Amino acid sequence: MKNENWLSPAYYKDFCCKADKCRHSCCSNWRIPVSKEEYLKLITVECSEDLNRRIQNTIVMPETVTDSCYRYISFNWLGECPLNNDGLCSLHREKGEGYLPEICRLYPRSLKQINDVRIASCSSSCERVVEMLRENDALNIGEIKINEEPKLFYEVDEEDIRKMMVFDDLLKKDDETLSDKIAMICKIINKEEFEKDYFSNEDPLNSAIRLLSRFSSSNEVLDKIIEQISERYKEDNSLFEKDRTQFEKNFPDWMDFFERVINNSMIYECFPFVDKRADQTKVYKGLCATYGLLRLVCIANNAEEESEEKLVDAVSALFHLIDHTPFYYNISCIIDNTAILLKL
Ligand code: SF4
C-alpha cells in the first residue's frame, strides 16, 4: 500500500463511524459479500468461543458462488449482524480491523480511479455522512493522502473528464435553482430525449409515487416512508402542496443541502459513468429520479414528523437504494419520463 494523493470532499478526512450511537446502523439488514480469501481467514481465525459461535452463525452461501462473492455475512431474524455486540463489531474488537471483510472495513468509503486521478468519497447511505453534508463547506474538494489502493477503475476520454468538471461547476452555480441546474446537465447529456420527457403531460407527483413503489423492500426506513406516501396522497394530491410549503419552511436551506447530497452521489457514482452497463445517453434519467425522489421522500417524511434527525434518516435510507443497487441502470430501463420529476 502506498500513501498516495487523492481528491476528496472536505468531509472525508473527518468521517468517523458513530458505532453504537448510530440510529440505523449499516450492520442491519445487509448481506455482506465475502471473498474466498476473506472467508478462509474468517473460519480459521483463532478466537474466543463466543466469537467463533457468532462467526459460524453468520455465514451463508450465495446463489452463485464466485471468488469475490464466496459467502455472505448475513443478518439474523432480528435483522442484525450476528457479529454485532451492543452496537460494536465483536470481530473488530477482538481481532482488529485487519480481520474485517473489505466492505465492512471501508464502508461507507468509495475509492475509485478515473484515468490517473484517484477520487475518495463516502456514500450518503451512512447517516453520519448525511449529517456532515448538512454543513455548507462539506463538499469542498481538496487533496489528501490515503494509504489504500483504488477499488474501481474507469478509463475515459479527455472530453468526458471535461464534461464532469462542467457538471460540477454547473451544480455549484449560485444564480439558478437546483432543478434548473440539473436540467442543464441533462441537456448536455441528451437534449432531445430530455426535452421530450420534460414536456410530457404526466403528473410529476403521480409519476414519482409510481416510481418509488417499484423500489419497495429496499430497506425498513424507506419502506415505511413509501407506505406513508401511498396512504397520504392516495386520495388527496393537494396535501402534497401543503406538505411542500411546510418542508421548505422547516428547512429553508433545503436546496443547498440537496445540491450537496446530489453532487456527493455524482462523485460517489462517478457520474456519468456510474453502472458500466448503463447507456450514458440515458443516465440523466437517474439524476432526475434522484432529485424527484429526494423531494418526495423528504417532504412526505417531514409531514409525519418534523425533525433534523428524521430528515437525515430519510436521505440516508433513499441513498441505500441509489448508491447500493443498480439504480441508474434500472431507471434507464424501467421509466421514460423521469425528467418531469424535476418539477416536483
Ligand atoms: S451507518 Fe455510518 S455511522 Fe452508522 S454504523 Fe454504519 S458507518 Fe457507522
Residues whose N, C-alpha, C, O or C-beta is under 5 A from the ligand:
A	BS01	SF4	C17 K18 A19 C22 H24 S25 C26 Y107 P108 S125 C126 E127 R128
